[in-house]
Amino acid sequence: MTVTVHQTGLGYEYVRCRVGDDDSTAYIHQLVACLENDPSDVFGDEFDVHHCNHIPWDNRPENVVLEEAYNHRCAHLEGRSPA
């Protein structure tokens, strides 16, 4: 098993785990959000994990919250904060 930590070009940190032919990825902000939320909500389609201060590498628990996915994505496309 190989576990590595990476960062996207936008600054989002993620963990990658390879076991044989399986290659799984989870973003750090999603894992942090699981501390206060049901993992099925965090990794489901209904919600997105939002960085309150808009800094993608700031994964402190107080900076990540679940937002309704549609509103979250619309807010980012329109250049405004969700909720």
C-alpha positions in Angstrom: 0.0 0.0 0.0 1.3 3.5 -0.9 -0.2 6.6 0.7 0.9 10.0 -0.5 -0.2 13.6 0.0 -0.5 16.0 -2.9 -1.7 19.5 -3.7 -3.7 20.5 -6.8 -2.7 23.6 -8.8 -5.4 25.6 -7.0 -4.0 24.6 -3.5 -6.4 21.9 -2.5 -4.6 19.1 -0.5 -5.5 15.5 -1.0 -4.5 12.0 0.0 -4.0 9.3 -2.5 -3.9 5.6 -1.6 -2.9 2.9 -4.0 -3.4 -0.8 -3.2 -2.9 -3.1 -6.2 -5.2 -1.8 -9.0 -7.2 0.4 -6.6 -6.3 4.1 -6.6 -8.4 6.1 -4.2 -8.3 9.9 -3.5 -9.8 12.0 -0.7 -9.4 15.7 -0.2 -8.1 16.8 3.2 -11.0 19.3 3.7 -13.5 16.4 3.2 -11.7 14.3 5.8 -11.8 17.2 8.2 -15.5 17.8 7.6 -16.1 14.2 8.6 -15.2 15.2 12.2 -18.4 17.2 12.5 -20.6 15.7 9.8 -21.9 12.3 8.5 -19.4 11.0 6.0 -22.2 10.0 3.7 -23.1 13.7 3.5 -19.5 14.8 3.0 -18.9 12.4 0.2 -22.5 12.4 -1.2 -23.9 14.5 -4.0 -26.2 16.8 -1.9 -23.5 18.8 -0.1 -20.1 20.3 -0.9 -17.4 21.1 1.7 -16.8 24.9 1.7 -13.7 26.8 3.0 -15.2 29.7 4.9 -12.2 32.0 4.2 -11.8 30.8 0.6 -8.2 29.5 1.2 -8.1 26.0 -0.1 -5.2 24.8 2.0 -6.6 26.1 5.2 -8.2 22.9 6.4 -8.8 23.8 10.1 -12.0 22.4 11.4 -13.4 25.8 12.0 -12.8 26.8 8.4 -14.7 23.9 6.7 -18.5 23.6 6.6 -21.0 21.7 4.5 -23.0 23.8 2.1 -25.9 22.7 -0.1 -24.1 21.7 -3.4 -26.2 23.7 -5.8 -26.1 26.9 -3.9 -22.4 26.5 -3.2 -21.5 25.9 -6.8 -23.7 28.8 -8.0 -22.1 31.2 -5.5 -18.6 30.3 -6.7 -19.6 30.7 -10.3 -21.1 34.1 -9.5 -18.1 35.2 -7.5 -19.9 35.5 -4.2 -19.8 33.6 -0.8 -22.2 30.7 -0.4 -25.2 31.0 2.0 
